[in-house]
Amino acid sequence: MRKSVKILAALLSAALLLTGCQGGGDKPTSTTDSGTDKTETIGTFITAVQGDPSSFNPDMKSDDYLWPMAQNLFNRLYKLAPGDVPIPDLATSYEWSDDNMTLTFHLRDGVKWHDGEPLTSKDVKWTYDTIIENKWAKSDTFVNVDTIEAPDDLTVVFNMKNPDAGLVPLLAWYATFILPEHIWNDPAYPDFAKNPAMQKPIGSGPFKFVEYKSGQSVTLERNEDFFGGAPEIERLIYQIMPDLNTTLEAFKNGEIDYITSLPTANLHDFDNDPNYEVFSFLSINRTYLTFNMEKEPFNNPKLRQAVAYAVDRQAIVDRMGNGVSALPEYFISPLFKDYLNDDYKLPERDIAKAQALMEECGLKKNAEGYYLTVTLDAFENGNFKDVAAIVQSSLKEAGIKVDLNLMEYAAWTDQVKEGRKFNMTMLAGYQGPDISGIYMRVGINGSNNFTGYASDIMEAALEKGAQNSDPAIRKEAYDEVQRLMSEDMPMVLLIDNGQVIPVKSKFDGTPYQVPDKAATSEFTYVTLKK
């Protein structure tokens, strides 16, 4: 009946797509050639995403709305399964050289693109070279890579500048999907943004693109030639639904077959319900405040520390956690338990300390009782509006007036992430799958370090942690990372995000049911329970 499974360190922002012969699904039927019944196939499965994908290139820019779709349209060398475990995808195996300066992957034979062309090591090399050359979303994944070779069609070789203990997990994660060179390296479209594949993708995954209706849906169909075997799902529909409450009601009413994002107030709606199998886990995804450290006033670490003392993190967790998310205590995810250092923890709330630090910065209260007035620029996503309101209220108590500016993600990207026109912002971020993933947030060339934070000492510690596989040496390096984060305060952690995924009990083969086979949002193995 009901089973509650806690999976630590799970990659979030996934959408499992499930349905049945009622609601969104066609009646599943299938027979063998002899006419006898066999395992039922599944007609149409409908899930929901909160917004339109910006394009169908899964590597060029960070795009959480494309992310669940990309895991079914494309493949990686290795893919990230629940529990942040890299498992084989296009590659069947890999090995490091004795000196950890060469990494060799061995590819599956006979893999085809959706247009029937063969997928080879040349596609892999071209994809990664292009990500690096054009500084696409996760080019920092390759920071320790010197050159990539394709000595034959089924072999890919990474020649390293330095060893990198986190490289394989990062290759299995985000924005490292293999693209078809014959489609993207087209002289007719030297500008990638104008390539027709931006809107009509060709991948190698278990599902093929059918159509995209802006503001409405994205439809995929199963790939009969998929190297892992054709899925039982015939059609996969992502319904674009920005409001989580509306999505939840559609799920309960049978109009949608699977959801992975629930409103905070409804996280326990499916507890003890025999019609659902509930998966509940804490993730490496953490919501935090960060600052523009290239200009006043937040170029002063004491002011950033003042914010850390002033913000009421407990109030955020009490309102948003609902027994699933957790109060952040450490500067790295608590799921990296072997690396946590109790000497460097986030400070407990202390209004007097926050005000003393602001006065050390030379700030004085004005006639309205404020030391400082700042704008918090953030995008609308999930519970961000409610979290921002608590931040606003708690900082007001310390004498910091916060004006909220909530905008669409695309506008936030233009103004904040790319335009660098902000003082303080808020975002949620995955800090894995390996502990070295913290580099993305605080490394000088980190893909999500758009704040201007730069420290040579931090860079040396991050390099030491990434380039060594010895646990003792890595612990030493990430102790230093935590010390520096506690002093420099490049981010103020607000909540460690958890997730609840209710799976209708008639289904099997969802990622959290088959974590040894599926990526976190992959639907290849979804079946009807017998």
Secondary structure as UniProt FT lines:
FT   STRAND          4..6
FT   TURN            8..9
FT   TURN            23..24
FT   TURN            33..34
FT   STRAND          42..49
FT   TURN            58..60
FT   TURN            64..66
FT   HELIX           67..73
FT   STRAND          78..81
FT   TURN            82..84
FT   STRAND          85..88
FT   STRAND          91..96
FT   TURN            98..99
FT   STRAND          102..107
FT   TURN            114..115
FT   HELIX           121..134
FT   TURN            137..138
FT   HELIX           139..142
FT   TURN            143..144
FT   STRAND          145..152
FT   TURN            153..154
FT   STRAND          155..160
FT   TURN            165..166
FT   HELIX           167..171
FT   HELIX           181..184
FT   TURN            187..188
FT   HELIX           192..194
FT   HELIX           196..198
FT   STRAND          207..213
FT   TURN            214..216
FT   STRAND          217..222
FT   TURN            224..225
FT   TURN            227..228
FT   STRAND          233..240
FT   HELIX           244..252
FT   TURN            253..254
FT   HELIX           264..266
FT   TURN            267..272
FT   TURN            274..275
FT   STRAND          276..291
FT   TURN            293..294
FT   TURN            298..299
FT   HELIX           301..310
FT   HELIX           313..320
FT   TURN            321..324
FT   TURN            334..335
FT   HELIX           337..339
FT   TURN            342..343
FT   HELIX           351..360
FT   TURN            361..362
FT   TURN            367..368
FT   STRAND          372..379
FT   TURN            382..383
FT   HELIX           384..398
FT   STRAND          400..407
FT   HELIX           409..412
FT   HELIX           413..418
FT   STRAND          424..430
FT   HELIX           435..438
FT   HELIX           439..442
FT   TURN            444..445
FT   TURN            447..448
FT   HELIX           456..466
FT   HELIX           471..488
FT   STRAND          491..504
FT   TURN            505..506
FT   STRAND          507..508
FT   TURN            511..513
FT   TURN            515..517
FT   TURN            520..521
FT   TURN            524..525
FT   STRAND          527..528
//
